Amino acid sequence: MSFSWSGIRDDLARSSSTLQSHRDYRAIRSIEPALQPHADIAALLGALHHGQLDHDCRNTLLLALVRASQGGDRPADMALGVVLLALWPGLDAIRNRCLRRRIGSPDDISSDLLARATETIRKLDLTRVNQIAATVLRNAERDVLRAVIRDDARQQSCADLDPDWIAAAPSWAERQRLRGALRRDLVALIGRDADLVLGVVLDGASQVEMGAVMAVTGSAARKRYQRAMASLALHYASFAGRPQGSTTSTPMAAKGATSRLATG
């Protein structure tokens, strides 16, 4: 199996096109009503990636696939591969953000992300999850970053203290702490679009990439981003016009945290 990111996807695609995979898909399709309109795996992936399905229909299809992937039989592996292929645009966006953050080598990021996503899919509690794609992608990215933070903290606890270390840019763990503080400030101002703004402004993701992570269309992501930025601009404009004696923590915290994160 290839260890390159594109090679991994190609291997998953080849595996899903085998005769055995088609037999396994037919077996799952026979007991999952949501899959019955889609004759084969290619048609299913085409509908998920390029079809005119609404969000609820996509979620229902993913729910059926995840349920099948959690079984103990042979079709479970086929279903897992199809879920990964279905979520590949979102996984690709997460990987690109991790590369821009320089949290590890490309191969390490790829293998860890795939392992985290697989574990999330296998263990997802379908009685408590409503948004399959968003939950899997969010949890996989969170787990990758948590592992990096733990490694960073462990390395710092064992490092000898020296002037160069003291003068260094904020550690990964510190940047994550600052990011958390900034996110809380943004949530107070723009609510659920805080992650969208952080992904675009700090991580360098495109609005379309963030839309894939959030399980919304690129057009919807662009509109939400524009509204969020307009709200922030209005807030900062009103803050700038206040008398010097007035106080508020949100804009100052946001500016300070953004500056430190950007230099990290």
N, C-alpha and C positions, 0 to 999 in steps of 0.2 A: 504494500500500500504506500502511495506517495505521501511524503511528509509536508509537501508544500500545501498552502491553503487552497489554491485552485485544484491541486491534485486530489486533495481530500474530497472536494465537491465532485470532481469527475468520478472518483471511485464510488461515491454514494450514488451518483446517477447511473453508473454502469451496473451496480448491484441491484438497483430498483428496476432495471430493464431485463433482468434474466427471466427465464421461463418459470423458475421456482417462485420468484417474487410475484409474477403475475398470478400464479396459482394461489399464493398466500393472500394477495389482494382480493381475489374473487371470493375466498373464504370469509374474509372480514366484511367485504361488501355485502355478502348475503345476509349478515346479521346486523348491519348498521344501515338503517334507512337513509341517513344523510348522504352516504356514499353511493347509493344506487344510481343516481343520475349520471355518474362519472364512470364510464366503461372500463377505464384502465388508469394506471398510475400517471401516465403522461397527461391524460385528459384532466385528472384531478389537480395536478400541479399547474397545468395551464390555467385552470379556473381560479386557483388560489393566487397565482402571480399576475395573470393578465385578464382575468374574466371580469364580468360586470357584477360580481357578487357584492352584496352589502356586508357590513361588518358582522352582523349576526349570523349570516350564512357561512362566512369564513370561520367564525368562531365555532359553529356547530360541526363543521368538517374537521377542524383541528381537535375538537373534543373527542370525536369518534376515533381519530388516529391515535391520540394520546391514550385513550382507554385501551385500544388494541395493543399499544406498545408496552403496557403494564402487565400484560398477560404472561403466563409462563410457557407458552407454546412457541413454535417456530415462527409464525407470522408476526410475533411481537418485534423481532429484529427488523423485519421489513417495514413495519409501521414506524418504528423509531427512525429509520433512515429517511422515510418520506416526511416525517415531521421536521427533521433537521433540514432537508431540502426546502420544505415550505417556508421555514424561518430563516433561510440562508441570507436574504437581504438584510435582515435585522442583525444576524450574527456578524455579517461582514461589516456593518456599521460599527458594532461594538469593537471588533478587532481593530478597525482603523483608528478608533478613539484611543484604544490601548497603545497602539503604535505611536500615536502622536504624543501620548503621555510618557512614552519611553519607560514603561514599567517592566520590560523584559525583552528578550530576543523575539523575533517574529515566530520562530518555531515553538518557543515556550508559550507564547501568548496563544498561538493557534491550538496547541494540544490542551492547554489548560481550559481555554474557553469551550472547546468541544466536549471535554470531560465534564465541566460544570453544567453545560446545557443538557447533556445526556442524563446526568444524575438528577437534574431538576425535572426533566420529562418523566423519568421512571418513577419518581417519588411524589409527583404532583397530586395533591389531594383534590380530586375532581368534585368533591361535595362542597368545597369551600372556595373554588376559583371560578370567576365569571369570565375573565378575559385571558384566554389561553396564551396567545402570542405575547402580549404585553407582560404577563406574569413570568413566563419562561425566560424571556430576554432580560427583563429587569433583574430577576433572581440570579441568572447566570453572570451578568456583569457585576452585580453586587458581590457574589462569591469570589470572582476573580480578584476584585479590588481588595476585598477583605484579606485574602491570602497574601497579597502584596504588602498590605499594611502590617500584618503579623510578622512577615519576614523582615520588613524594614525595622520594626520595633525590636525584634530579636537581635538583629545586627547592631543596632545602636546601643543596646544594653551591654553588648560584649565589646564594643569598640573602646579603644583608649582615647581619653579626652585630649585633644590637642587644639592649638589655635586655628588650624585650617578647618577642622571640623566645626568649631564654634562659629567661624565666619562663613560657613557654607550656606547656600540657599536653603530655604525651608525643606525639611525632609518630606518624603511622600506622606507619611502619617500626619505631619503638620499641615501640609497642603490639603489633605482630606478633612482635617478638623476645620480649617478656614473655609473650605468649600461647604461643609455642613452649616457653618454659621451664616455664610452668604445665602445658602439655599433657604434657611429659615426666614431670613429677611425678605427674600424674593417671594416666598410663599405668602407672606403677610400682604404683599403688594399685588401679586398677579396670580396667586393660587396655583392651580394645577399646571400652569405653563412655566413654572420655575425651572423644571428639568429641561424643557425645550430650550429656553433661553441659555441655560448653563451649557447645554450640549453644543449649541451653535457658537456662542460667544467665547467660552473658555476652552472647549475641546476641539473646536474647528470643524465640527460635523456640519454637513449641509442640512437645510431644513427638510429635504426629502429623506435623508438618512434618519433624522430624528423622527420623522413621520413613520418610517418603517418600524423603529423601536417602539413607538407609542401605539402602533397598530391603527394609524389613521392615514389617509391619502396624503400625497405630497402637497396637493392644493390646500387641504385642510390645515396641514402643518404650517404652510406659509402664512395663511390667514391668521392663525392663532399666534404665530410669532410676531407678525406685524401689529396685531392688537396689543400684545404684551409689551412690545417695545414702545408703542404709543402711550400706553398707560404709565410706563416707567418714565418716559420723557416728560409727561404731564406732571408726574409726582415730583421729579427733580426740579422742574421749572417752578412749581409752587414753593418748593423748599428753598430754592435760591432767592425767591423774593421775600422771604421772611426776615424780620428784624434780627440783628446779630444776637440778641439775647435769647431768641427762641431756640429750643432744643428738640432734637429727634434722633434716635439712634439708628434708624433703618438706613437712610441714604449714606451716612458716614460709615457705618459698618460695611455696607455693600461696596463702597468705593475702596475702603482700606483692604478688605478681603480680596477684592478683584485684583488690586495692585500686587499684593503679595503672591497670590496664586499665579499671576501672569509672569512674575519674575522667577518663580520656582522651577 
